[in-house]
Amino acid sequence: MKIGEKLQKLLNKKYEPNQMRSQKFERYDISFKTDQDGNPVVLFIGVAGRDGRINGNRFVRVMIRNSEGEIIKDHWDAKGKV
């Protein structure tokens, strides 16, 4: 599975820091965890079970910054099924 343009646009927004957020995205349930700056860094996408856990795929965001704090690289790595 690949992160599409619409989902990428949603994940590029800032959210509350250090929170786990769950919502519906098109036909999928998604949950993502934010870092101390409010950037989503871990994404679960698939179908939520009765207990709220996602059965699907896990992605981890890689953000590389320079010494001034500017983002040099920003991409999502697929980490497999959950």
N, C-alpha and C positions, 0 to 999 in steps of 0.2 A: 504494500500500500504506500502511496505517495501523498504528501500534503499538497493539496491544491491551492490555487491562487486565492480563492475566497477564504479558506481557512487560514492561510498565511496572513491575510489582511486582518483577520480577527485576532490572531496571535501576536501581531506587531503592536497592538495597543497596550497601554499601561493599565494595570489593575491594582487592587490593594496588595501591599507587600506581605509576603509570607502567608499566603492563604491558599486553600484548595477550593477551586471553583468548578461547579458542574452546571452544564447546560445542554440544550439540544442544538445540534447543527445539522441542518437538512435532515437526512434520514438516520443520522448517527447520534449517539449520546457521547458527549466529550467531558472530560475532567482534566483540569490542568493546575499545576502548582506554580506559584510565583516566587521569585527571589526577593531579596531585601529592597530592590529597586522597583518591584512591581512588574517585572518582565516574566511572562510564562516561560518555564524552563523544563517542565516534564509534562507530557501530554499523553492521555489515555483516550483512545477513540474506538468505538464499537457499539455494543448493545449493553445497556445497564441491566443487571439482574435485580431481583427483588430487594436485595440488601444494598443496592446502590453501586456495587462494584462493576467495573467495566470489563466485559469479555471482548477482546479485540486486539489492538496493537498499542505498543508503547513507543514513544519518541522522546528523545532528550535533545535539548537545545544546546549548541556549542556557540558561546560568544567569546571571542578573543578580543581583548582591549589592549591599546598601547599604554604607555606610561602616563599620558594625559587623561586616560579614561575613555577615549574615543573608540568606538567599535570598529575593528579591522575586519573580522570575519564573523558571520552570523548564519548558521544553518542548523537544520534538524537532522539528527541521526536516528534511523529506525533501529529499535532494540529488540524487536521480536514480538511474539504473541504473549498476551496476558489472560 
